[in-house]
Amino acid sequence: MFPLATNDLEQINSASLRILETTGVRLGLPSVLEAMKRRGCREGSEADVVRIPRELVAECVSSAPRAVKLSDMGGRDVLAQPGGETLFWTCNALYIANSRRVRPITEHDFINWVRVTDQLEHVHAAVSPSIADHPPQTRDFVGFRLLAENTTKHFRPCIYTPDGALAIMEMAQVLLGSTSLAERPIVSFGYTVTSPLSWGVPALELFEKTSGHGVPMMLNAEPTAGATSPVTLAGALALANAEALSGVVITQTLEPGRPVIFNLGFAHTMDMRNAVTRTGGPENGLLGAAGAQLAAFHGLPSAAWASTESMTTDQQASAEFATVALAQATAHTNIIWGVGQLESQRTISLAQGVIDNEIAGSILRLQRGIRVDAESIAEAVITELAHKADYLSHDHTLAHFREELYRPELFYSGRRDAWENGGALTAYDRACERVCQILSAPHRPKITDEVARELRGIEAAWCERLGAV
């Protein structure tokens, strides 16, 4: 689904460029503010505001790579690029669901979450949620160490302090040995602008301190339509596009050529009945899909988020995730966050993660489409069999059914008597079973004892440096 025509994209982008030239963006860090002025930005209406000329926007957009490589510890490299494949990621959260109740995420919960999502075949990256039993200023690099010990997927730690990102890069270099992060970006970072049009100190310090290493940076615009941006979707997109473009200018000013991911898909809407920020509504799908179109318009990879307002793992959670993620994936959004999430992005559920993984597999099969060539049309086979319904035993079926037909591992496909004899399990029941199977299997650490000791040594040093011992 592509909700915007070419003329729509041009209109929205023109409005965004005028916003940057006339209103400008607020920058909370003096060093970045001065760097932007040296680059050609003009002073704004207040001392910490700069106006960004459209020529500078175009120059910085063109200096950012069209394709961003994302590596993992399993030896896989993928390219996020306009029109490319969709990757599903997990999510950040504060709480973990246990049936209809939630509690803060402990280190034990964190490890179980990562162990489960490591086994989800349609999930590419592990995002680290907040760990309640560690000091806030250490949760990012402690979480990274736990990711490294429990998954081989791409690492996406959520950053709580810019110093935490430095600790993570130090740890990542241990994992890579002599290979640089630019060569094998096993970790990526990101931060969100404060809508409307303000980059705070934590975001700018993160951009500044991690520059010079080629580490991919996701630039998140997260307006809430009707609260921090216009309620109209086009207005929210114009503001979000301006915010993300300003992020491109900042990062390219600090590190020309740095890989960036252009993310308008964190945009939300405000439920006017109860002031809840919606993450699972149809508008979230539209905003994410349109954000992918605008990213491609700039020649940059894209990201979005699919979640739900449901408080528990139920039909609403699955339906909202599927609706939003499908809309985003059909527009070729490169990265979709949110696998396993509930409660407007606040909560994770292991069972929901398993269900969302199955939904992601179905969506990826839809995205792959229909291959059309002589072999797939199979005219010779049709002629050979003529009026005989004997395709089941034909070599052509054996050669192609695995690649052609999506085989769900969780959703039931069979006859009623077999379902009843198997315990009449629902998808939720089977998801819980898979969680138990994964967690009851012998735990095999993903790194050697020597590497684990080195990571823990770095962690201890940074905890002491930050006064968290």
Buried (B, 14 or more C-beta within 10 A) or exposed (E): EBBBEEEBBEBBBEBBBEBBBEBBBBBBBEEBBEBBEEBBBBEBEEEBBBBBBBEBBBBBBEBBBBBBBBBBBEEEEBBBBBEBBBBBBBBBBBBBBEEEEBEEBBBEBBBBBBBBBBBBEBBBBBBBBBBBEBBEBBBBBBBBBBBBBBBBBBBBBBBBBBBBBBBBBBBBBBBBEEEEBBEBBBBBBBBBBBBBBBBBEBBBBBBBBBBEBBBBBBBBBBBBBBBBBBEEBBBBBBBBBBBBBBBBBBBBBBBEEBBBBBBBBBBBBBBEEEEBBBBBBEBBBBBBBBBBBBBBBBBBBBBBBBBBBBBBBBEBBBBBBBBBBBBBBBBBBBBBBBBBBBBBBBBBBBBBBBBBBBBBBBBBBEBEEEEEEEEEEBEEBEEEBEEEEEEEEBEBBEEBEEEEEEEEEBBBEEEEEEEEEEEEBEBBEBBBBBBEEBBEEEEEEBBEEEBBEBBBEBBEEBBEEBEBE
